[in-house]
Amino acid sequence: MQETRRLGGGLVRFGIKPNVLYLGNQLRIKASMSASIWKVLCKEGLKQNAKPSEWCGSLKPIPINKLFIEVMNKDFVWEKVS
């Protein structure tokens, strides 16, 4: 991520209030994903230093007006753009 930030001149992402997303196992259940598939995804994610406990998602499209923009500052902290 730091290399991408350096080579790309910065990092930008869309953000959303977490209360509109399903978290972890709740997401798996809502998406009708088997426990065995979830286990494989988590295992692979952990190999890449991901944190499956922080994974979240939506099963429906999210309107763009529900999103906000964040930029990574020089201290590698995400900040909301006003």
Biotite code that builds the C-alpha atoms (Angstrom):
import biotite.structure as struc

atoms = struc.array([
    struc.Atom([0.000, 0.000, 0.000], chain_id="A", res_id=1, res_name="MET", atom_name="CA", element="C"),
    struc.Atom([2.820, 2.402, 0.824], chain_id="A", res_id=2, res_name="GLN", atom_name="CA", element="C"),
    struc.Atom([4.426, 1.738, -2.569], chain_id="A", res_id=3, res_name="GLU", atom_name="CA", element="C"),
    struc.Atom([1.124, 2.315, -4.354], chain_id="A", res_id=4, res_name="THR", atom_name="CA", element="C"),
    struc.Atom([0.697, 5.556, -2.406], chain_id="A", res_id=5, res_name="ARG", atom_name="CA", element="C"),
    struc.Atom([4.189, 6.716, -3.338], chain_id="A", res_id=6, res_name="ARG", atom_name="CA", element="C"),
    struc.Atom([4.038, 5.705, -7.015], chain_id="A", res_id=7, res_name="LEU", atom_name="CA", element="C"),
    struc.Atom([0.457, 6.890, -7.509], chain_id="A", res_id=8, res_name="GLY", atom_name="CA", element="C"),
    struc.Atom([0.867, 10.202, -5.744], chain_id="A", res_id=9, res_name="GLY", atom_name="CA", element="C"),
    struc.Atom([-1.553, 9.324, -2.948], chain_id="A", res_id=10, res_name="GLY", atom_name="CA", element="C"),
    struc.Atom([-4.413, 7.014, -2.046], chain_id="A", res_id=11, res_name="LEU", atom_name="CA", element="C"),
    struc.Atom([-8.125, 7.750, -2.192], chain_id="A", res_id=12, res_name="VAL", atom_name="CA", element="C"),
    struc.Atom([-11.055, 5.540, -1.246], chain_id="A", res_id=13, res_name="ARG", atom_name="CA", element="C"),
    struc.Atom([-14.799, 5.646, -0.862], chain_id="A", res_id=14, res_name="PHE", atom_name="CA", element="C"),
    struc.Atom([-16.102, 5.352, 2.669], chain_id="A", res_id=15, res_name="GLY", atom_name="CA", element="C"),
    struc.Atom([-19.509, 4.555, 4.086], chain_id="A", res_id=16, res_name="ILE", atom_name="CA", element="C"),
    struc.Atom([-21.059, 4.530, 7.521], chain_id="A", res_id=17, res_name="LYS", atom_name="CA", element="C"),
    struc.Atom([-20.517, 0.977, 8.802], chain_id="A", res_id=18, res_name="PRO", atom_name="CA", element="C"),
    struc.Atom([-24.041, 0.647, 10.193], chain_id="A", res_id=19, res_name="ASN", atom_name="CA", element="C"),
    struc.Atom([-25.363, 0.025, 6.648], chain_id="A", res_id=20, res_name="VAL", atom_name="CA", element="C"),
    struc.Atom([-23.048, -2.966, 6.103], chain_id="A", res_id=21, res_name="LEU", atom_name="CA", element="C"),
    struc.Atom([-23.081, -6.567, 7.261], chain_id="A", res_id=22, res_name="TYR", atom_name="CA", element="C"),
    struc.Atom([-20.022, -7.619, 9.263], chain_id="A", res_id=23, res_name="LEU", atom_name="CA", element="C"),
    struc.Atom([-18.054, -10.873, 9.169], chain_id="A", res_id=24, res_name="GLY", atom_name="CA", element="C"),
    struc.Atom([-20.131, -13.988, 9.710], chain_id="A", res_id=25, res_name="ASN", atom_name="CA", element="C"),
    struc.Atom([-23.339, -11.970, 9.401], chain_id="A", res_id=26, res_name="GLN", atom_name="CA", element="C"),
    struc.Atom([-22.257, -11.103, 5.832], chain_id="A", res_id=27, res_name="LEU", atom_name="CA", element="C"),
    struc.Atom([-21.470, -14.752, 5.117], chain_id="A", res_id=28, res_name="ARG", atom_name="CA", element="C"),
    struc.Atom([-24.917, -15.864, 6.267], chain_id="A", res_id=29, res_name="ILE", atom_name="CA", element="C"),
    struc.Atom([-26.786, -13.093, 4.409], chain_id="A", res_id=30, res_name="LYS", atom_name="CA", element="C"),
    struc.Atom([-24.825, -13.941, 1.228], chain_id="A", res_id=31, res_name="ALA", atom_name="CA", element="C"),
    struc.Atom([-25.698, -17.651, 1.607], chain_id="A", res_id=32, res_name="SER", atom_name="CA", element="C"),
    struc.Atom([-22.007, -18.528, 1.621], chain_id="A", res_id=33, res_name="MET", atom_name="CA", element="C"),
    struc.Atom([-21.040, -21.896, 3.030], chain_id="A", res_id=34, res_name="SER", atom_name="CA", element="C"),
    struc.Atom([-18.884, -22.002, 6.140], chain_id="A", res_id=35, res_name="ALA", atom_name="CA", element="C"),
    struc.Atom([-16.255, -23.965, 4.200], chain_id="A", res_id=36, res_name="SER", atom_name="CA", element="C"),
    struc.Atom([-15.943, -21.257, 1.521], chain_id="A", res_id=37, res_name="ILE", atom_name="CA", element="C"),
    struc.Atom([-15.767, -18.565, 4.222], chain_id="A", res_id=38, res_name="TRP", atom_name="CA", element="C"),
    struc.Atom([-13.029, -20.528, 5.987], chain_id="A", res_id=39, res_name="LYS", atom_name="CA", element="C"),
    struc.Atom([-10.958, -20.704, 2.771], chain_id="A", res_id=40, res_name="VAL", atom_name="CA", element="C"),
    struc.Atom([-11.432, -16.963, 2.131], chain_id="A", res_id=41, res_name="LEU", atom_name="CA", element="C"),
    struc.Atom([-10.378, -16.146, 5.690], chain_id="A", res_id=42, res_name="CYS", atom_name="CA", element="C"),
    struc.Atom([-7.334, -18.414, 5.456], chain_id="A", res_id=43, res_name="LYS", atom_name="CA", element="C"),
    struc.Atom([-6.195, -16.762, 2.218], chain_id="A", res_id=44, res_name="GLU", atom_name="CA", element="C"),
    struc.Atom([-6.924, -13.304, 3.592], chain_id="A", res_id=45, res_name="GLY", atom_name="CA", element="C"),
    struc.Atom([-4.816, -13.978, 6.678], chain_id="A", res_id=46, res_name="LEU", atom_name="CA", element="C"),
    struc.Atom([-1.913, -15.024, 4.444], chain_id="A", res_id=47, res_name="LYS", atom_name="CA", element="C"),
    struc.Atom([-2.066, -11.521, 2.959], chain_id="A", res_id=48, res_name="GLN", atom_name="CA", element="C"),
    struc.Atom([-2.272, -9.817, 6.377], chain_id="A", res_id=49, res_name="ASN", atom_name="CA", element="C"),
    struc.Atom([-5.991, -9.110, 6.033], chain_id="A", res_id=50, res_name="ALA", atom_name="CA", element="C"),
    struc.Atom([-8.230, -9.026, 9.085], chain_id="A", res_id=51, res_name="LYS", atom_name="CA", element="C"),
    struc.Atom([-11.357, -11.098, 8.346], chain_id="A", res_id=52, res_name="PRO", atom_name="CA", element="C"),
    struc.Atom([-12.912, -9.761, 11.563], chain_id="A", res_id=53, res_name="SER", atom_name="CA", element="C"),
    struc.Atom([-12.963, -6.344, 9.860], chain_id="A", res_id=54, res_name="GLU", atom_name="CA", element="C"),
    struc.Atom([-14.519, -7.513, 6.582], chain_id="A", res_id=55, res_name="TRP", atom_name="CA", element="C"),
    struc.Atom([-17.905, -6.081, 5.783], chain_id="A", res_id=56, res_name="CYS", atom_name="CA", element="C"),
    struc.Atom([-20.157, -5.713, 2.776], chain_id="A", res_id=57, res_name="GLY", atom_name="CA", element="C"),
    struc.Atom([-23.573, -5.120, 1.313], chain_id="A", res_id=58, res_name="SER", atom_name="CA", element="C"),
    struc.Atom([-25.783, -7.368, -0.775], chain_id="A", res_id=59, res_name="LEU", atom_name="CA", element="C"),
    struc.Atom([-27.446, -4.409, -2.490], chain_id="A", res_id=60, res_name="LYS", atom_name="CA", element="C"),
    struc.Atom([-26.031, -1.561, -4.554], chain_id="A", res_id=61, res_name="PRO", atom_name="CA", element="C"),
    struc.Atom([-25.036, 1.422, -2.444], chain_id="A", res_id=62, res_name="ILE", atom_name="CA", element="C"),
    struc.Atom([-26.135, 4.817, -3.823], chain_id="A", res_id=63, res_name="PRO", atom_name="CA", element="C"),
    struc.Atom([-23.214, 7.145, -4.428], chain_id="A", res_id=64, res_name="ILE", atom_name="CA", element="C"),
    struc.Atom([-24.812, 9.821, -2.228], chain_id="A", res_id=65, res_name="ASN", atom_name="CA", element="C"),
    struc.Atom([-24.337, 7.445, 0.737], chain_id="A", res_id=66, res_name="LYS", atom_name="CA", element="C"),
    struc.Atom([-20.546, 7.425, 0.202], chain_id="A", res_id=67, res_name="LEU", atom_name="CA", element="C"),
    struc.Atom([-17.861, 9.874, 1.249], chain_id="A", res_id=68, res_name="PHE", atom_name="CA", element="C"),
    struc.Atom([-14.289, 10.282, 0.023], chain_id="A", res_id=69, res_name="ILE", atom_name="CA", element="C"),
    struc.Atom([-11.240, 9.656, 2.175], chain_id="A", res_id=70, res_name="GLU", atom_name="CA", element="C"),
    struc.Atom([-7.570, 10.375, 1.449], chain_id="A", res_id=71, res_name="VAL", atom_name="CA", element="C"),
    struc.Atom([-4.572, 8.900, 3.194], chain_id="A", res_id=72, res_name="MET", atom_name="CA", element="C"),
    struc.Atom([-2.507, 11.604, 4.880], chain_id="A", res_id=73, res_name="ASN", atom_name="CA", element="C"),
    struc.Atom([1.287, 11.707, 5.335], chain_id="A", res_id=74, res_name="LYS", atom_name="CA", element="C"),
    struc.Atom([0.934, 9.731, 8.592], chain_id="A", res_id=75, res_name="ASP", atom_name="CA", element="C"),
    struc.Atom([-0.917, 6.925, 6.735], chain_id="A", res_id=76, res_name="PHE", atom_name="CA", element="C"),
    struc.Atom([-4.232, 7.766, 8.383], chain_id="A", res_id=77, res_name="VAL", atom_name="CA", element="C"),
    struc.Atom([-7.464, 7.972, 6.363], chain_id="A", res_id=78, res_name="TRP", atom_name="CA", element="C"),
    struc.Atom([-9.102, 11.409, 6.505], chain_id="A", res_id=79, res_name="GLU", atom_name="CA", element="C"),
    struc.Atom([-12.543, 12.357, 5.273], chain_id="A", res_id=80, res_name="LYS", atom_name="CA", element="C"),
    struc.Atom([-12.580, 14.986, 2.505], chain_id="A", res_id=81, res_name="VAL", atom_name="CA", element="C"),
    struc.Atom([-15.085, 17.734, 3.257], chain_id="A", res_id=82, res_name="SER", atom_name="CA", element="C"),
])
